[in-house]
C-alpha cells in the first residue's frame, strides 16, 4: 500500500510539475534563464574539454563549483558546439527532473517521519501552492541543485533515525549526497557542518542511550564521510590547471560583505531589488556606489589588496555602527522569507485595462499570504513534532547555516529558497490538522441547521 501510494504521488508530482512548467515558461516574468552566465559558460567549457575540443587549462570554476559541474552533465549529453538556447533547454529538463525528485523525497520523508499517507500527500501538494521550484527550474542557477541537496538531507535524516537495516545505509548515502549538493552549490552554507555538530551536542545532553548511539553513528558515517568528500572535491577542483577559484572567492566574499553593509542601512523598508535600473533613486544604493569608488581609490593609491582595504573598512564600520549592524541582520531575516518578483518591471504585469501596478501588488499579496501560511504552519508543525522526535532538530541545520551567513552579510530571496523542503515537510501536519478542524466546524455548523 505504501509503495503504491508513493509511486502514485510521484506520477502526480510529475504531471503537475510539467503543467506548471509550461505555464511558467509563458509568464511575462521568469527567472533569468542564464543566471549571471557564469555557470552556463563554465559548464559549456567542461563539455568542450570532455569531448576533446578544448584543453583542461581552459576549465575554470570561478564561483560555486557545484552548479557548473551539475549543468555539465546534461550539456555533455547534448554534445559540444551547440548554441546557448539549445543547452538551456537541456538545463530546464535537467532541473525539472531534479525538482520532481526533490518533491517526491519530501513526500517520502513525511511518510517516514509521520507514518501518515495523508500528511505525505499534503507535503507534496503544498509544494505547488507557491511553486518556486518550478520558477527556478527555468534558469541555469544554483538554486535547484541546492534545493535538491536540502531535500536529500531531510529524507536521509528521517530514514537514518527512524528506520534500521539497509534503509539506514540509504539514509546515510542520502545525507552525504545532500551535503555535497547543498554546500558545493551554495558554499555560503558551509556552516552546515558546524551547525550539525552544535545540534548533536545539544541533543546529546538529554538523549536516551538509543538516541546517543544513533547520534554517534550520524557523526561517524554521513557527517564524517560527507565532510571528507566535500574537502576532497574542493581541494581537487582548486588544483585544476587554470582554475582561479580561491582568489576570486575571497575577493567576492569581501565584496559581498561590503555590499551588505549598505542593504537596509538608511532605508530599512526599501525592499526593491539591488540594481541600478530598479533603484537609481535609493540613498543606500548611491552611498554604496560612492563607497566603492572611495575604496578603489585607496587600493590604487596605497597599493594594498582589495581584501586588506575592504576588511579594514568593514571592521571600522562595525565598531562605528554596531546597533545598525544587528538591525540590518534582523530585517534581512524577514526579507529572506518574503517572496518578491525581481525579474520584470511593474508595467509588464498589465492585463488588458487593469494597470500593471495593481496586478503586481495583487500577485505579491496573494503569493505572500500563501507563503506566510506555509511558514506559520511549518513553525507550528516543527515544535509539535520536536516534542515527540527530538532528532528532527538536525533538519534545521541547513536553514541555520544560510540564515547565519546571509543575515550578517547580504540577502536575496533566492538565498533562502534551498530550505523550502524544510518548510513543506513541517507545514504538512499542521495544515492537515487545520483542514480537519475547519471541516469539523463546518459539519457541526451544518448539522445544527437541521
C-alpha positions as CSV (number, residue, x, y, z in Angstrom):
1,X,0.0,0.0,0.0
2,X,2.8,2.4,1.0
3,X,4.8,1.6,-2.2
4,X,1.7,2.1,-4.4
5,X,0.9,5.4,-2.7
6,X,4.5,6.6,-3.2
7,X,4.5,5.8,-6.9
8,X,1.1,7.3,-7.3
9,X,2.4,10.5,-5.7
10,X,5.5,10.5,-8.0
11,X,3.2,10.3,-11.0
12,X,1.0,13.2,-9.9
13,X,4.1,15.3,-9.0
14,X,5.5,14.7,-12.5
15,X,2.2,15.6,-14.3
16,X,1.6,18.8,-12.2
17,X,5.2,19.9,-12.5
18,X,5.2,19.6,-16.3
19,X,1.9,21.5,-16.4
20,X,3.1,24.4,-14.2
21,X,6.4,24.5,-16.1
22,X,4.5,25.1,-19.4
23,X,2.6,27.9,-17.7
24,X,5.7,29.4,-16.1
25,X,7.5,29.5,-19.5
26,X,4.8,31.7,-20.8
27,X,4.6,34.2,-18.0
28,X,5.7,37.8,-18.5
29,X,8.2,37.3,-15.7
30,X,10.6,34.4,-15.0
31,X,14.0,33.7,-13.6
32,X,16.9,34.8,-15.7
33,X,17.4,31.8,-18.0
34,X,21.2,32.0,-17.8
35,X,21.6,33.5,-14.4
36,X,24.7,35.6,-14.3
37,X,26.1,33.5,-17.2
38,X,29.0,32.0,-15.2
39,X,27.6,28.5,-14.5
40,X,26.4,28.2,-18.1
41,X,29.7,29.3,-19.6
42,X,31.8,27.1,-17.3
43,X,29.5,24.1,-18.0
44,X,30.0,24.6,-21.7
45,X,33.8,24.8,-21.3
46,X,33.7,21.5,-19.4
47,X,31.7,20.0,-22.2
48,X,34.2,21.1,-24.8
49,X,37.0,19.5,-22.7
50,X,35.1,16.2,-22.2
51,X,34.6,15.9,-25.9
52,X,38.3,16.7,-26.6
53,X,37.8,20.0,-28.2
54,X,39.5,22.1,-25.6
55,X,42.4,21.7,-23.2
56,X,42.0,21.1,-19.4
57,X,43.6,24.5,-18.8
58,X,40.5,26.2,-20.2
59,X,38.3,24.7,-17.5
60,X,37.8,27.2,-14.6
61,X,35.4,27.3,-11.7
62,X,35.3,30.8,-10.5
63,X,32.3,30.7,-8.1
64,X,30.5,27.8,-6.5
65,X,31.9,24.6,-8.2
66,X,28.7,22.6,-7.9
67,X,26.4,24.2,-10.4
68,X,29.0,24.3,-13.2
69,X,29.5,20.5,-12.7
70,X,25.8,20.0,-12.3
71,X,24.9,21.5,-15.6
72,X,27.9,20.0,-17.3
73,X,26.2,16.6,-17.1
74,X,23.2,17.4,-19.5
75,X,25.5,19.6,-21.6
76,X,27.9,16.7,-22.2
77,X,25.0,14.6,-23.4
78,X,23.8,17.4,-25.6
79,X,27.2,17.4,-27.3
80,X,29.7,20.2,-28.0
81,X,29.4,23.2,-30.2
82,X,25.6,23.8,-29.8
83,X,24.0,27.2,-29.4
84,X,23.1,28.6,-25.9
85,X,19.4,28.2,-26.2
86,X,19.8,24.5,-27.1
87,X,21.9,24.0,-23.9
88,X,19.3,26.0,-21.9
89,X,16.5,23.6,-23.0
90,X,18.6,20.7,-21.7
91,X,19.2,22.5,-18.5
92,X,15.4,23.1,-18.0
93,X,14.6,19.4,-18.5
94,X,17.5,18.5,-16.1
95,X,16.3,21.0,-13.4
96,X,12.7,19.8,-13.7
97,X,13.7,16.2,-13.2
98,X,15.7,17.1,-10.1
99,X,12.8,19.3,-8.8
100,X,10.4,16.4,-9.3
101,X,12.7,14.0,-7.4
102,X,13.1,16.5,-4.6
103,X,9.4,17.0,-4.0
104,X,9.0,13.2,-4.1
105,X,11.8,12.9,-1.4
106,X,9.9,15.4,0.7
107,X,6.8,13.3,0.4
108,X,8.9,10.2,1.4
109,X,10.4,12.0,4.3
110,X,7.0,13.0,5.6
111,X,5.7,9.4,5.2
112,X,8.8,8.1,7.1
113,X,8.6,10.7,9.8
114,X,4.9,10.9,10.5
115,X,3.7,7.5,9.2
116,X,0.6,9.0,7.7
117,X,-0.1,9.0,3.9
118,X,-2.4,12.0,4.3
119,X,0.4,14.1,5.7
120,X,2.8,12.9,3.0
121,X,0.1,13.9,0.4
122,X,-0.3,17.4,1.9
123,X,3.5,17.8,1.9
124,X,3.9,17.4,-1.8
125,X,0.6,19.1,-2.7
126,X,1.6,22.2,-0.7
127,X,4.8,22.5,-2.8
128,X,2.6,23.6,-5.7
129,X,0.7,26.3,-3.7
130,X,3.7,28.5,-4.3
131,X,5.8,26.5,-6.9
132,X,9.1,28.3,-6.6
133,X,11.0,25.2,-7.5
134,X,9.4,25.3,-11.0
135,X,10.1,29.1,-11.2
136,X,13.8,28.5,-10.6
137,X,13.9,25.4,-12.8
138,X,13.8,27.8,-15.8
139,X,17.2,29.3,-15.1
140,X,20.8,28.0,-15.2
141,X,21.2,28.8,-11.5
142,X,22.5,27.2,-8.3
143,X,19.0,27.1,-6.7
144,X,17.7,23.7,-7.9
145,X,20.9,21.9,-7.0
146,X,20.8,23.4,-3.5
147,X,17.1,22.7,-3.2
148,X,17.7,19.1,-4.1
149,X,20.6,18.9,-1.6
150,X,18.3,20.0,1.3
151,X,15.6,17.5,0.2
152,X,18.2,14.7,0.3
153,X,19.3,15.8,3.8
154,X,15.8,15.8,5.1
155,X,14.9,12.4,3.6
156,X,18.2,11.0,4.7
157,X,17.8,12.1,8.4
158,X,14.3,10.8,8.5
159,X,15.4,7.4,7.3
160,X,18.6,7.3,9.3
161,X,16.9,7.9,12.6
162,X,13.5,6.2,12.0
163,X,14.5,3.0,10.2
164,X,17.1,0.3,10.5
165,X,19.0,-2.2,8.3
166,X,19.6,-1.5,4.7
167,X,17.3,1.6,4.9
168,X,19.7,3.1,7.4
169,X,22.5,2.8,4.8
170,X,20.3,4.5,2.3
171,X,19.7,7.3,4.7
172,X,23.5,7.8,5.1
173,X,24.0,8.0,1.4
174,X,21.2,10.5,1.0
175,X,22.7,12.8,3.8
176,X,26.1,12.6,2.2
177,X,24.7,13.4,-1.3
178,X,22.7,16.2,0.2
179,X,25.7,17.8,1.9
180,X,27.7,17.6,-1.3
181,X,24.9,19.2,-3.3
182,X,24.0,21.9,-0.9
183,X,27.5,23.1,0.1
184,X,29.0,22.9,-3.4
185,X,26.0,24.7,-4.9
186,X,25.9,27.3,-2.0
187,X,29.4,27.5,-0.4
188,X,27.9,30.0,2.0
189,X,26.1,27.1,3.6
190,X,29.4,25.5,4.7
191,X,28.3,26.5,8.2
192,X,26.0,23.5,7.8
193,X,28.8,21.2,9.2
194,X,29.4,23.1,12.5
195,X,25.6,23.5,12.9
196,X,25.3,19.8,12.7
197,X,27.9,19.4,15.4
198,X,26.3,22.0,17.6
199,X,22.9,20.3,17.3
200,X,24.3,16.9,18.1
201,X,25.9,18.3,21.2
202,X,22.6,19.9,22.2
203,X,20.7,16.7,21.7
204,X,23.3,14.5,23.4
205,X,22.9,16.2,26.8
206,X,19.4,14.7,27.4
207,X,19.3,11.9,24.9
208,X,18.4,8.3,25.7
209,X,21.0,5.7,25.2
210,X,19.4,4.6,21.9
211,X,19.4,8.1,20.5
212,X,23.1,8.7,21.7
213,X,24.1,5.6,19.7
214,X,22.3,6.9,16.6
215,X,23.8,10.4,17.0
216,X,27.3,8.8,17.3
217,X,26.6,6.8,14.1
218,X,25.5,10.1,12.4
219,X,28.8,11.7,13.3
220,X,30.8,8.7,12.3
221,X,29.3,7.9,9.0
222,X,27.3,10.5,7.0
223,X,28.7,13.6,8.6
224,X,32.4,12.5,8.6
225,X,32.2,10.9,5.1
226,X,30.3,14.0,3.7
227,X,33.0,16.3,5.2
228,X,35.8,14.3,3.8
229,X,34.3,14.1,0.3
230,X,33.5,17.8,0.3
231,X,37.0,18.6,1.3
232,X,38.5,16.3,-1.3
233,X,36.2,17.8,-4.0
234,X,37.2,21.3,-3.0
235,X,41.0,20.6,-3.0
236,X,40.7,18.6,-6.2
237,X,39.0,21.4,-8.1
238,X,41.4,24.1,-6.8
239,X,44.3,22.1,-8.2
240,X,42.8,22.2,-11.7
241,X,45.1,24.0,-14.2
242,X,43.7,27.4,-14.9
243,X,41.3,27.3,-12.0
244,X,41.3,30.7,-10.3
245,X,38.6,29.9,-7.8
246,X,40.3,30.6,-4.5
247,X,41.4,34.2,-5.0
248,X,38.2,35.1,-6.7
249,X,36.1,33.5,-3.9
250,X,38.0,35.6,-1.3
251,X,37.5,38.8,-3.3
252,X,33.9,38.0,-4.0
253,X,33.1,37.3,-0.3
254,X,34.7,40.5,1.0
255,X,32.9,42.4,-1.8
256,X,29.5,40.9,-0.8
257,X,30.1,41.7,2.8
258,X,30.8,45.4,1.9
259,X,27.7,45.3,-0.3
260,X,25.6,44.1,2.5
261,X,26.6,46.8,4.9
262,X,24.5,49.2,2.7
263,X,21.5,46.9,2.4
264,X,18.7,48.4,4.6
265,X,21.2,50.8,6.1
266,X,19.3,54.1,5.9
267,X,16.2,52.7,4.0
268,X,15.2,49.6,6.1
269,X,11.9,49.2,4.3
270,X,13.0,49.8,0.8
271,X,13.0,46.2,-0.4
272,X,13.4,46.8,-4.1
273,X,16.0,44.7,-6.0
274,X,19.5,45.9,-5.7
275,X,20.1,47.0,-9.2
276,X,20.7,50.5,-10.7
277,X,17.8,50.2,-13.1
278,X,15.4,49.3,-10.3
279,X,16.5,51.8,-7.6
280,X,18.6,54.6,-9.0
281,X,16.9,57.0,-6.5
282,X,17.9,54.9,-3.5
283,X,20.2,56.6,-0.9
284,X,21.6,53.3,0.2
285,X,22.5,52.4,-3.3
286,X,24.1,55.7,-4.0
287,X,26.1,55.5,-0.8
288,X,27.3,52.0,-1.8
289,X,28.5,53.3,-5.2
290,X,30.4,56.2,-3.6
291,X,32.0,53.9,-1.1
292,X,33.2,51.5,-3.8
293,X,34.8,54.4,-5.6
294,X,36.5,55.6,-2.4
295,X,37.9,52.1,-1.6
296,X,39.1,51.7,-5.2
297,X,41.0,54.9,-4.9
298,X,42.6,53.7,-1.6
299,X,43.6,50.4,-3.3
300,X,45.2,52.3,-6.2
301,X,47.0,54.9,-4.0
302,X,48.2,52.7,-1.2
303,X,49.0,49.7,-3.4
304,X,47.1,47.4,-0.9
305,X,45.0,44.4,-1.9
306,X,41.2,44.6,-2.1
307,X,41.0,42.2,0.8
308,X,43.0,44.4,3.1
309,X,41.2,47.7,2.2
310,X,37.7,46.2,2.4
311,X,38.4,44.3,5.6
312,X,39.7,47.4,7.3
313,X,36.6,49.3,6.2
314,X,34.2,46.5,7.4
315,X,35.9,46.3,10.9
316,X,35.8,50.1,11.3
317,X,32.2,50.3,10.2
318,X,31.1,47.6,12.6
319,X,32.5,49.4,15.6
320,X,31.1,52.7,14.5
321,X,27.6,51.3,13.9
322,X,27.1,48.1,15.9
323,X,23.3,48.6,16.5
324,X,22.7,49.3,12.9
325,X,24.6,46.1,12.0
326,X,22.2,43.9,14.1
327,X,19.1,45.9,12.9
328,X,20.1,45.2,9.3
329,X,20.5,41.5,10.2
330,X,17.0,41.3,11.6
331,X,15.5,43.0,8.6
332,X,17.4,40.6,6.3
333,X,15.9,37.7,8.2
334,X,12.4,38.9,7.4
335,X,13.3,39.9,3.9
336,X,14.7,36.5,3.1
337,X,11.4,34.8,3.8
338,X,9.4,37.3,1.8
339,X,8.7,36.4,-1.8
340,X,9.2,39.1,-4.5
341,X,9.5,39.1,-8.2
342,X,12.6,41.0,-9.3
343,X,12.9,39.9,-13.0
344,X,10.2,42.1,-14.5
345,X,9.1,45.7,-14.5
346,X,5.7,46.6,-13.0
347,X,4.4,47.6,-16.4
348,X,4.8,44.0,-17.7
349,X,2.0,42.9,-15.3
350,X,-0.6,44.9,-17.2
351,X,-3.6,42.8,-18.1
352,X,-6.0,44.5,-20.6
353,X,-7.4,47.6,-18.9
354,X,-6.0,46.7,-15.5
355,X,-2.9,48.6,-14.5
356,X,0.3,46.6,-14.0
357,X,0.7,48.3,-10.6
358,X,-2.5,46.7,-9.2
359,X,-1.7,43.3,-10.8
360,X,1.9,43.4,-9.5
361,X,0.9,44.1,-5.9
362,X,-2.1,41.8,-6.1
363,X,0.1,38.9,-7.1
364,X,2.6,39.7,-4.3
365,X,-0.2,39.9,-1.8
366,X,-1.7,36.5,-2.7
367,X,1.7,34.8,-3.0
368,X,2.9,36.0,0.3
369,X,-0.4,35.3,2.0
370,X,0.1,31.6,1.0
371,X,3.8,31.8,1.8
372,X,3.2,33.2,5.3
373,X,0.6,30.5,5.9
374,X,3.1,27.8,5.0
375,X,5.8,29.3,7.2
376,X,3.4,29.7,10.1
377,X,2.3,26.1,9.7
378,X,5.9,24.9,9.4
379,X,6.8,26.6,12.8
380,X,3.8,25.0,14.5
381,X,4.4,21.6,12.9
382,X,8.1,21.7,13.8
383,X,7.6,22.3,17.5
384,X,4.8,19.8,17.8
385,X,7.0,17.2,16.1
386,X,10.1,18.1,18.2
387,X,8.3,17.1,21.4
388,X,7.9,13.5,20.0
389,X,11.0,13.2,17.8
390,X,13.8,15.5,19.1
391,X,16.3,14.4,16.4
392,X,14.4,16.4,13.8
393,X,16.3,19.4,15.2
394,X,19.1,18.2,12.9
395,X,16.9,19.1,10.0
396,X,17.1,22.8,10.6
397,X,20.9,22.9,10.2
398,X,20.6,23.9,6.5
399,X,18.3,26.8,7.5
400,X,20.6,27.9,10.3
401,X,23.7,27.9,8.1
402,X,22.1,30.1,5.4
403,X,20.4,32.4,7.9
404,X,23.5,33.0,10.0
405,X,25.6,33.8,6.9
406,X,23.2,35.9,4.9
407,X,21.6,37.8,7.8
408,X,25.0,39.2,8.6
409,X,26.3,39.7,5.0
410,X,23.8,40.2,2.1
411,X,20.4,38.7,1.5
412,X,18.3,37.9,-1.6
413,X,15.1,35.9,-1.6
414,X,16.7,33.1,-3.6
415,X,19.4,32.5,-0.9
416,X,16.8,31.1,1.5
417,X,14.9,29.1,-1.3
418,X,17.1,25.9,-0.8
419,X,15.5,25.3,2.6
420,X,12.0,25.3,1.1
421,X,11.8,21.5,1.7
422,X,12.0,22.1,5.4
423,X,9.0,24.4,5.3
424,X,7.0,22.0,3.2
425,X,7.8,19.0,5.4
426,X,6.8,20.6,8.7
427,X,3.9,22.6,7.4
428,X,2.1,19.4,6.3
429,X,1.0,18.0,9.7
430,X,-0.2,21.5,10.8
431,X,-2.0,22.2,7.6
432,X,-3.8,18.8,7.7
433,X,-4.8,19.5,11.3
434,X,-6.2,22.9,10.4
435,X,-8.2,21.4,7.5
436,X,-9.7,18.7,9.8
437,X,-10.6,21.4,12.3
438,X,-12.3,23.6,9.7
439,X,-14.1,20.5,8.3
440,X,-15.4,19.6,11.8
441,X,-16.6,23.2,12.4
442,X,-18.3,23.2,9.1
443,X,-20.0,19.8,9.7
444,X,-21.0,20.9,13.2
445,X,-22.5,24.1,11.9
446,X,-24.2,22.3,9.0
447,X,-25.8,19.7,11.3
448,X,-27.1,22.5,13.6
449,X,-29.1,23.9,10.7
450,X,-31.0,20.7,10.5
